[in-house]
Amino acid sequence: MKYIDWVTLKIVVMFIITVVGIPAYFIMGGSWQLALIFTIAGHITNNLAQICYHRWLCHYQFEPSWIGRKILLASTVVSAVGPPGHNVVAHLNHHKYSDTELDTHSPKDLGWWRMLMGRYRTPTGAIPMRRFLRQRDAVFTTKHYWKLYFGAVILHALVNPWLVVWMAFNFTHAWFFLTYLNYFGHNGEEAEPTTIDFVSNMIMWGEGYHDNHHEDVSRLVLGPWDIGGKYVVPLLRK
């Protein structure tokens, strides 16, 4: 099976676990309080993972502290979005060939449903990875990503079996918003970088200022409501 097919399978399995498991949780007496705690924790983890992949490892907008590195890389594992190195290659390719037929995730060429199913193109051309390869902890996480993920699943199951369902749910809504960002952050099929709607931008902690990001990839604070750049990164950086 090709890597892209494994990605699609992961998305489908996570979705099935979510649509079956969440109703089952409440039918079997699960509390709304715990559901809210699980969802908020997943939301925080998902956004920390995005900060790790995007702001740190792709564009080096900041240097995290020792504990910041551990928190960020652990978030990428729990979120299940994928190995850091794979995401870095795909995103740098996206910037190099933005909105062209060589772009790994151009909405103009792929469309909404192919993007939602993870049917991204295989990156082509030379992508400089020297800075990433110097981050030994990120390289280790990439190499052992799925072992670490299944270890996290087992750990969550030992704490509370329902946490496995909420891990799937948190991946599912993170993947939806990531697809939303990649699609509408490039104005859909018009494929022009733009700022997405305010609510979605707040949910993704400022990542939705996509036009500002494409104008200057080194820019940390992307706009006036960039929660991630203004408030979260300062807690994680050296």
N, C-alpha and C positions, 0 to 999 in steps of 0.2 A: 504494500500500500504506500502511495506517495505521501510526503509530508503534508501537503495541502489537504489530502483526504483525511488524515489523522486530525487536522485542525477542525475540519467540518464535522467529523464524528464527535469530537470533544464538545463542540457547540451544541449539537443535537442532543447528546447524552445529558449535558448540564441542563438543557431546557426541559427535557422529559422529567428528570429528577425534580426540577422546580415545580412544574405544573402538577405533578402527582404528589410530591412531598409536602408542599406548603399547605394545600387543603387538608391533607392527612394530619399534619401537625395540629391544626385547629380542631378538627373532628375528634382527635384523640385527647383533647383537653389542654393543648398548649396555650400558654398565657400570652396576652397581647404585650405585656410588659417585657417579657423575654424576647418576643419577636421584634419589638422596637429596639432593644439593646443589640440583638444580633444584627439587625439591619444597619443601625448607626455604626457599629464596629466594622461591618463590611464596607460601608460607604467610606469610612476613614481609610481603611486598608487599601481600597481600590484607588483612591486619590493619591495616597503615598506611593503606591506602585507606579502611577503615572508620572509623579514627580521624579521617581528613580529612573525610569526608562527615558523620559523625555528631557527633563531639565538638567539632570545630572549626566547620565551616561551617553545621551545623544549629543547634547550641546554644551555640556560642562559650564552651565551658567553659575554654578557654585561648587564648592568643595565641601562635602559633608564631614562632620566629626566622626570619630570612631564609632560612637553609639548610633549616630545618624546613619552611617553606612549599614549597620546591622539591622536597624529598623526598616530602612528602605528596601534592602534586599529580601528581608523576611516578608515584607509586604508583597513583593513580586511573586514569591512562592505561594503564599496563601491565596492571592487573587486568581491564580491559574491562567493569567493572560498569556504567558509563554516565557521561554528562556530570555534573559536580558539581551544576550548577544544577537539572537534572532531578530528581536525588535529593533535593536540599534541598526543592524544592516538594512532592514526594510525601511526604517524611517529616514536614514541618511540617503538611501536611494530615492525616496520620495522627494526629498529636497533637491537632490541633484537633477532629477528629471520631472520636476513637479508639473502635474497636469498634462503630461504627454503620454504617448503610447508605451513608454518605457517605465512610467511611474508604477510602483508596486501596488498602490491603491488609489488610482485616479477614478473619481466617481463618474467622470465623463465616459470612460471606457468600460468600467466594470458594472456600474449601476448599483442600486440600493441592495437588492437581494443577494447578489454575488458577494458584495462586501460584508453583509450580515452573516453569510455562511462562511466567511473567512477564505473566500476563493481569490486571494490576492495573487498577483504575479510574482514569479521568482525574480529576485533582484538580479540585474545584469550590470556588467561593467565593473570597474575597480572602485571599491568603497574603502577609504582610508580607515583602518581600525586600530592604529598604533596606540592611540590614547586609551581606547577601551581595553586593549590587551595588557596595559599596565595596571589595570584595576584587578588584581589577582582574586579578590573576593567575588567580584562580578563574573570573572571568567569561571571560577569554581562553581558558582551558582548556575551558570549556563550549562556547564558540563554535566552537572548532577541534578538538573532542575526537577525532572519528574520523580526521581528517587526522593528528593526533598519534599516534593508536593505530596506524594503518597504517605510519607512519614507524617506530614502535617495533618492529612486526613485521618490517619490512625490516632494521632494525639487528640484531635478534636472529638473523634468518636469515643475515646476513653473518658473525656470530660463530660460529654453529652452527645448521644447518637444523633440527635436532631441537628447538631451543629454541622453535620455533613450535608444535610439538606440546605441549610442556610449558606454554606460555602458555595453550593451550586447556584442558589438564588442570587448571591452577591456577584458571582461570575457573570450570570446571565444579564443582570441589569448593567454591570460594568461594560460588558461587551456591546450591549445596545447603545449606551451613551458614547462609547468609543467609535462605533460605526456612525452614529449620528454626527459626532465631531468631524470625522474624516469625510463624511458625505456633505453635510450642510456647511461645514467649515470651508468647503470649496464651492459653495453655492450650487450644490447638486450637480446636474449634468452640464452646467455652464463652466464648471471647474475654474473658478476664480476665488482666491483666498478672501474670506470675509469673516465678520464677527457673527457668531450665532446668537440665538435669542437669550435674553437676560437670565431666565430661570435655569435653562440648561447650562449656561456659563457658570452660574453660581454652584450648581450641583457638581460641576467638574473643576471647581476651585480656580476659575480664571483661564482654563485652557482654551476656552472658546474665542478668545481674541486672536483668531487665527491669521487675520491679515497683518496685524501688528507683529506676530511671530515670524511670518514669512519675510517681512521687511527687514527684520534684524533678529537672527536666531540667537544672538548672545544676550538679548534683552531679557532680564529676569522678571521685572514687574511689567506685565503686558497691558494693563489698563487699570482704571480707578477701582474696579471691583475684583481685582486679581487676588483672591484670598491666599492661594498657594504661594505666589511670589512675595506678597507683602508680609504675611503672618506666619506661614508654616515653614518655609525655607529657613528664615532666621533662627528657628528653633533647632534645625538640623545641621546647619553649617558650622564650620570651624570658627 
